Amino acid sequence: MCTVSFVRVHDAVIITSNRDEHIQRENAAAPGFHQLQNKKFIFPKDARAGGTWFAAGDNGVIAVLLNGAFKKHTVTPPYRKSRGLILLEIIEADEPLGFFKTISLDNIEPFTIVLHQPGLLHELRWDGNDKHEKALDIANNYIWSSSTLYTDQVIEYRKNLFDHFIHSADGITAATVHDFHASNNGDAENGFVISRQTGMKTFSITQAVVQNNAVNFSHADLLQGKRYSETMLINHAAIKI
C-alpha cells in the first residue's frame, strides 16, 4: 500500500503494489475470494481491521490503496474507520467513482486510491479535508509512492527509476514488472523493497493482470516466503461504467 504502479502493455493492464508496514503489525491473511453485494472479489484481508489495500472484482474493477494523500500528515487517532474498509465500500459499489464522490470521509485518515475500471483509470485522494479526483490516460504508465514514507525528492527519484525501466526494458511482462517491484537498488531505506531501522519493512507484493477476459491475481508474502495465485474470469454482465 506504499508503492503502486500501473503498466499498460498491448491488451494487458498490470497493476502492482508493495505493502510497507511496521514489523509489529500483524501479517495479512492470504488472498481469497469474497462475495460482496453480489459481486465476486479477490483480496488479502488485513488482520487488524478486516479491510484490504488491494482488491480485484469479477467486473474488472481493481482498487489499490496508498497511505496519505499529497503530503505527510500528522496521525491523530482514533479514526472512525479503517481506510482498507473504505476501499472495500468503494469497490463493491455499482458505481465506484460516484460512490467516492458522495461517501462521507469525516474522521478518516488521508489516503490515495488508484481505481481501475474497464477502459478507465482514476486517482482518488482524500487529504483529511477535501476529496480530489483525477482522470488518467489509461494508455500511459504510472507509479505512486506513499507520501507518508517518502519525501518529494525520493518520490521523484523512484519515478525516474520507473521511467527508466519502462523505456529501457526489453519487453515488459507481468514478471518483469514484479521483478522491478522486488528490487531495492541497494537502498534499504528508499528502494522498492525496504527494511528500515525504524522497523518499516516491505511485507508483500501483490499484482493483478487484466487480460483475455480474466484477472490473474498473484501475491508474494515476503515475510513468510510464500506465493499465491488465482485466476478470476471477468463477468461482463456485471460491468457498469
N, C-alpha and C positions, 0 to 999 in steps of 0.2 A: 504493500500500500504506500510505498515511498518512492518507487520508480516505476513508471508505466511507459510503454511505447506502443505506437500504432504504426503498422507497416502494411502497405498495400503492394502486393506482388501479383500482377496479372489479374486473375479472377479470385485471388485469395486475400482475405483480411487476417492479419496476425496481430493479436493483442497480447502483450506480455507484461507481467507485473512482478516486482520484487517486494516482498514484505519485510520491512525492518522493524524490529521491536526490541525491547529490553529483555535480557535473558531471564529476568524474574517473571515475565509474562507466560502464562500457560500456553502450550502449543495448541494449535487449532486441530479440530477433528478432520480426518481425511475427507476429500471431496466425496459428495454423494448426491443422489437425485432427491429432489424435494418437489412436492406439489403445492403451488401457491396460486390461489384464485383461478383454479382450473388450468393453470399453465405448468409446464414441466421445466424445472431449473436444475442446474448442477452448480454446486459451490462448496468450498470448505467452510466449516462453521467455527466461528470464534468461540472458544471455550468459556470466556468470561461473560459475554453479553448475548451470545446466540446469533449475532449478525454475521456479516462477511465483508470482505474487501473486494471480492471478485465473484460475479455471478453471471451465468450464461443461460438464456432461455431457449426453448424449442421454437420460439417465434423469431429467432435471430437477433434478439436484443442482448447486448452484453454491457454490463456496467462495472467499472473499476474505481475504487476509492483511493484517494491520497489524503493524508493528514494535512490540514492547513489550506489556506486559500492563496493570497498573493504574497504574504509576508509572515514571518514567525510571530505567533500571537502568545499572549500570556494565558496559561491554562488556569481556569477558575472553576474547578468542580465544586459541588456536584452538578452535572449536566442532566437535562431532562431525559435524554435517550441516547443510546449509542449511535454513532454515525453509521456503523455497519447495519443497524436495523433500519435506518433511514434509507440506505441503499436498497435494501430488500423491498421497502414500501414503494420506492420509485420504480424498480424494475418489474414488479408484479402488476403495476397499474396498466390499464388498457392503453393509455397514452402517457408514457413516462415523462416526456418533456412537459406536457400540460400539467401533470401532477406536480412536478418540481415547481412550476410557476405558482401553484396555489397552496402547497403544503406550508404549514407554519413551522418555522425553524427557530423560534424563540428558545433560548437557552440550549441550543445545540452547538457543539464545538465546531469551529470552522473546518471546512473540507473542500476538496475538489473531486468531482466525479467525471470520468470520461465515459460518455454514453454513446454506444453504437447501436443504431437501428439499421435494418436493411436499406442501403443507399444513403444513409445519413450518419453524421458524426457531430456530436456536440460536447462542449466543455462547460460543465456546470460548477459554479463556485458559490460558496456561502462564506462570507468574511466575518460573520458574527453579528452583522447589522443589515447587510443587503445581499440579495441574490444577484448573480451575474451569469448570463447565458451567452454562449458564443458558438455560432455555427462554423464548422471547419470543412475544408475541402477534402472529401473522402479519397481523392486521388493522391493526396500528399502523405508524407510520413511525419510523425511527431514523437517527441519524448517529453515527459513531465518528471520533475523531481520535487519531492515534498519540501515546501518552504520551512517546515519545522526542523528539518535535519540538515539542509544545505543552504549556504549563503547564495546570494545572487551571482557572485563570481564563480562559485563551484557549479551552480546550475548551468551557467553559460559554458563552462569547461566541459561538463558532461554532454551538453547538446552538441558541442563541437566534435566530441568523440563519436557520438551517434551519427552526425552528418558524414564524418569521415568513413564510418562503417558502411553507411548506405551507398555512398558514391564509389567506394573502393572494393567492396566485396565482389568476389567472382561468383555471382549467382546467389541471391538471397532466398533462404528457405526458413521454415519454422525452426529447424535445428540450428541454423547459423544465428538466428535472432536469439534463440535460447542461450547459445554459447556466448553471445555478446553480453547478455544479462548476467551470465555466470562469471564474468571476468571482473577483476578489480584493478588491473593495470599496476600492480604492486603498491596500491594505495588502500590500506585497510580502513582509512578514515572516510574517504570520499569516492572509492571505487563503486562498482555496481553491486558487489558483494562485500559488505562491510563487517568489521569486527573491531569495534571501538573500545578503548579502555574504559569508557563510561558504562559499558555493558550493552550498548546498542549493537545489534547483530542482525544479519540477513537470515530470516527463518526459512524462507521458501521462495520458489519461482513458479508462478502459475501462468499458463498460456492457453489461449483459445484461438483456434484457426477455423475460420468460416470459409468453407469451400465445398463445391459439389453437393449442395443441399444438405450439408451436415456441419455440425460443430464438433471439432476434435479438441478435447479438453485434456490438458496434462498438468500435473502438479508435482514438483520436486521438493520434498521435505529435506532441506539441507541439514537440519539438526539430527534427524534420525537416519539419513541416508536412504530414504525410501522414495519411490516414484509411483505415481498413479496416472492412469489414462482411461478415458471414456469417450465414446462417440455417441452423439445425440443427433438424430435426424431432425431437420427443420420441418415444422408443421406449417405449411404455407397458409392454411386456413386461419391460423392464429395471428398472422402478421397484420398489424393495424398501424398505418402511418398517417 
